[in-house]
């Protein structure tokens, strides 16, 4: 099992960014897929997750209406579209899946500042 994130970087407040998570070694549609983030000095936070099979999305209140989680079943990919980004969204974002145990990607840094 491997998860590889991409798409982070720097963006100004109000901007948009899309993160990608490439899953391998398992069929991601059979498992809930999660995006977490962790800012310096703060606890890791579950930002969004998408359920297996049906692919129902769920969001933390802090990102509801601004972030969209989705999956491409043909590519075994999960995405996090982030709009109207705020400085408080600055964090290291990680893709996660529980496939008999927790698996994490290496993370990708998102910095929102002017």
GUZA-872569 format. One record per residue (C-alpha): residue number from 1; residue in one letter; chain; z, x, y. Coordinates in steps of 0.2 Angstrom, whole numbers, plus 2048, in hexadecimal, padded with zeros to 3 digits. Each point is the difference from the previous one (the first is absolute). Example, Ala and Ser with C-alpha at 12.3 -4.5 7.8 and 13.67 -1.06 7.14 Angstrom:
BEGIN
<num = 1; residu = A; chaine = A; pz = 827; px = 83E; py = 7EA>
<num = 2; residu = S; chaine = A; pz = 7FD; px = 806; py = 811>
//
This chain:
BEGIN
<num = 1; residu = X; chaine = A; pz = 800; px = 800; py = 800>
<num = 2; residu = X; chaine = A; pz = 7FB; px = 807; py = 811>
<num = 3; residu = X; chaine = A; pz = 800; px = 7F8; py = 811>
<num = 4; residu = X; chaine = A; pz = 7F8; px = 809; py = 80F>
<num = 5; residu = X; chaine = A; pz = 801; px = 7FA; py = 812>
<num = 6; residu = X; chaine = A; pz = 7F4; px = 803; py = 80E>
<num = 7; residu = X; chaine = A; pz = 7FC; px = 7FA; py = 811>
<num = 8; residu = X; chaine = A; pz = 80F; px = 805; py = 80A>
<num = 9; residu = X; chaine = A; pz = 800; px = 809; py = 811>
<num = 10; residu = X; chaine = A; pz = 803; px = 7FD; py = 812>
<num = 11; residu = X; chaine = A; pz = 7FC; px = 7F0; py = 80A>
<num = 12; residu = X; chaine = A; pz = 805; px = 7F9; py = 811>
<num = 13; residu = X; chaine = A; pz = 80B; px = 7F0; py = 801>
<num = 14; residu = X; chaine = A; pz = 7F6; px = 7F1; py = 7FD>
<num = 15; residu = X; chaine = A; pz = 7F4; px = 809; py = 7F5>
<num = 16; residu = X; chaine = A; pz = 7FB; px = 7FD; py = 7EE>
<num = 17; residu = X; chaine = A; pz = 800; px = 80B; py = 7F0>
<num = 18; residu = X; chaine = A; pz = 7FC; px = 7FD; py = 7EE>
<num = 19; residu = X; chaine = A; pz = 809; px = 809; py = 7F2>
<num = 20; residu = X; chaine = A; pz = 7F9; px = 801; py = 7EF>
<num = 21; residu = X; chaine = A; pz = 808; px = 803; py = 7EF>
<num = 22; residu = X; chaine = A; pz = 7F6; px = 806; py = 7F2>
<num = 23; residu = X; chaine = A; pz = 808; px = 7FB; py = 7EF>
<num = 24; residu = X; chaine = A; pz = 7FB; px = 809; py = 7F0>
<num = 25; residu = X; chaine = A; pz = 807; px = 800; py = 7EE>
<num = 26; residu = X; chaine = A; pz = 804; px = 7EE; py = 800>
<num = 27; residu = X; chaine = A; pz = 7F8; px = 7EF; py = 805>
<num = 28; residu = X; chaine = A; pz = 808; px = 7FC; py = 811>
<num = 29; residu = X; chaine = A; pz = 7FC; px = 7EE; py = 7FF>
<num = 30; residu = X; chaine = A; pz = 80C; px = 7FE; py = 7F2>
<num = 31; residu = X; chaine = A; pz = 80F; px = 806; py = 80B>
<num = 32; residu = X; chaine = A; pz = 807; px = 7FC; py = 811>
<num = 33; residu = X; chaine = A; pz = 7FB; px = 80D; py = 80C>
<num = 34; residu = X; chaine = A; pz = 80B; px = 805; py = 80E>
<num = 35; residu = X; chaine = A; pz = 7FF; px = 809; py = 811>
<num = 36; residu = X; chaine = A; pz = 810; px = 808; py = 806>
<num = 37; residu = X; chaine = A; pz = 803; px = 80A; py = 810>
<num = 38; residu = X; chaine = A; pz = 80E; px = 80B; py = 805>
<num = 39; residu = X; chaine = A; pz = 803; px = 806; py = 812>
<num = 40; residu = X; chaine = A; pz = 80B; px = 810; py = 804>
<num = 41; residu = X; chaine = A; pz = 812; px = 7FB; py = 7FE>
<num = 42; residu = X; chaine = A; pz = 7FD; px = 7EF; py = 7F9>
<num = 43; residu = X; chaine = A; pz = 800; px = 7F9; py = 7EF>
<num = 44; residu = X; chaine = A; pz = 7F0; px = 7FC; py = 7F7>
<num = 45; residu = X; chaine = A; pz = 7FA; px = 7EF; py = 803>
<num = 46; residu = X; chaine = A; pz = 7F5; px = 7F5; py = 7F6>
<num = 47; residu = X; chaine = A; pz = 7F1; px = 7FB; py = 80C>
<num = 48; residu = X; chaine = A; pz = 7F5; px = 7F6; py = 7F5>
<num = 49; residu = X; chaine = A; pz = 7FD; px = 7FC; py = 7EE>
<num = 50; residu = X; chaine = A; pz = 7F2; px = 7F7; py = 7F7>
<num = 51; residu = X; chaine = A; pz = 803; px = 7F7; py = 7EF>
<num = 52; residu = X; chaine = A; pz = 7F7; px = 803; py = 7F0>
<num = 53; residu = X; chaine = A; pz = 7F2; px = 7F5; py = 7FA>
<num = 54; residu = X; chaine = A; pz = 7FF; px = 7F3; py = 80E>
<num = 55; residu = X; chaine = A; pz = 803; px = 80E; py = 80E>
<num = 56; residu = X; chaine = A; pz = 80C; px = 7F6; py = 80B>
<num = 57; residu = X; chaine = A; pz = 805; px = 80A; py = 80F>
<num = 58; residu = X; chaine = A; pz = 812; px = 802; py = 807>
<num = 59; residu = X; chaine = A; pz = 806; px = 808; py = 80F>
<num = 60; residu = X; chaine = A; pz = 80F; px = 807; py = 809>
<num = 61; residu = X; chaine = A; pz = 804; px = 7F6; py = 80F>
<num = 62; residu = X; chaine = A; pz = 7FD; px = 80E; py = 80B>
<num = 63; residu = X; chaine = A; pz = 7EE; px = 801; py = 7FC>
<num = 64; residu = X; chaine = A; pz = 7FC; px = 7EE; py = 7FC>
<num = 65; residu = X; chaine = A; pz = 7F0; px = 7FB; py = 809>
<num = 66; residu = X; chaine = A; pz = 7FB; px = 812; py = 804>
<num = 67; residu = X; chaine = A; pz = 7FE; px = 808; py = 7EF>
<num = 68; residu = X; chaine = A; pz = 7F5; px = 7FA; py = 7F2>
<num = 69; residu = X; chaine = A; pz = 801; px = 806; py = 7EE>
<num = 70; residu = X; chaine = A; pz = 7F2; px = 7FE; py = 7F4>
<num = 71; residu = X; chaine = A; pz = 7F8; px = 807; py = 7F1>
<num = 72; residu = X; chaine = A; pz = 7EF; px = 804; py = 7F9>
<num = 73; residu = X; chaine = A; pz = 801; px = 7FD; py = 7ED>
<num = 74; residu = X; chaine = A; pz = 7EF; px = 808; py = 7FD>
<num = 75; residu = X; chaine = A; pz = 806; px = 811; py = 807>
<num = 76; residu = X; chaine = A; pz = 812; px = 7FF; py = 7FB>
<num = 77; residu = X; chaine = A; pz = 805; px = 802; py = 813>
<num = 78; residu = X; chaine = A; pz = 80D; px = 7F8; py = 80B>
<num = 79; residu = X; chaine = A; pz = 7FF; px = 800; py = 813>
<num = 80; residu = X; chaine = A; pz = 80B; px = 7FD; py = 80E>
<num = 81; residu = X; chaine = A; pz = 7F8; px = 7FA; py = 810>
<num = 82; residu = X; chaine = A; pz = 80B; px = 803; py = 80F>
<num = 83; residu = X; chaine = A; pz = 7FC; px = 7F8; py = 811>
<num = 84; residu = X; chaine = A; pz = 809; px = 7FF; py = 810>
<num = 85; residu = X; chaine = A; pz = 80A; px = 810; py = 7FB>
<num = 86; residu = X; chaine = A; pz = 810; px = 804; py = 809>
<num = 87; residu = X; chaine = A; pz = 809; px = 810; py = 803>
<num = 88; residu = X; chaine = A; pz = 80D; px = 7F9; py = 7F4>
<num = 89; residu = X; chaine = A; pz = 7F3; px = 800; py = 7F2>
<num = 90; residu = X; chaine = A; pz = 800; px = 813; py = 800>
<num = 91; residu = X; chaine = A; pz = 805; px = 805; py = 7EF>
<num = 92; residu = X; chaine = A; pz = 7FA; px = 808; py = 7F0>
<num = 93; residu = X; chaine = A; pz = 7F8; px = 7F3; py = 7F6>
<num = 94; residu = X; chaine = A; pz = 800; px = 800; py = 7ED>
<num = 95; residu = X; chaine = A; pz = 7F8; px = 7F6; py = 7F2>
<num = 96; residu = X; chaine = A; pz = 80B; px = 7FB; py = 7F1>
<num = 97; residu = X; chaine = A; pz = 7FE; px = 7F8; py = 7F0>
<num = 98; residu = X; chaine = A; pz = 80C; px = 7FD; py = 7F1>
<num = 99; residu = X; chaine = A; pz = 7F7; px = 804; py = 7F0>
<num = 100; residu = X; chaine = A; pz = 80E; px = 802; py = 7F4>
<num = 101; residu = X; chaine = A; pz = 808; px = 80A; py = 80E>
<num = 102; residu = X; chaine = A; pz = 7FE; px = 803; py = 812>
<num = 103; residu = X; chaine = A; pz = 7F0; px = 809; py = 806>
<num = 104; residu = X; chaine = A; pz = 7FD; px = 806; py = 812>
<num = 105; residu = X; chaine = A; pz = 7F2; px = 808; py = 809>
<num = 106; residu = X; chaine = A; pz = 802; px = 80F; py = 80B>
<num = 107; residu = X; chaine = A; pz = 801; px = 7F6; py = 80F>
<num = 108; residu = X; chaine = A; pz = 7F6; px = 800; py = 810>
<num = 109; residu = X; chaine = A; pz = 807; px = 801; py = 812>
<num = 110; residu = X; chaine = A; pz = 7FC; px = 7F3; py = 80D>
<num = 111; residu = X; chaine = A; pz = 805; px = 805; py = 812>
<num = 112; residu = X; chaine = A; pz = 7FE; px = 7F2; py = 80E>
<num = 113; residu = X; chaine = A; pz = 803; px = 807; py = 811>
<num = 114; residu = X; chaine = A; pz = 7F7; px = 802; py = 811>
//
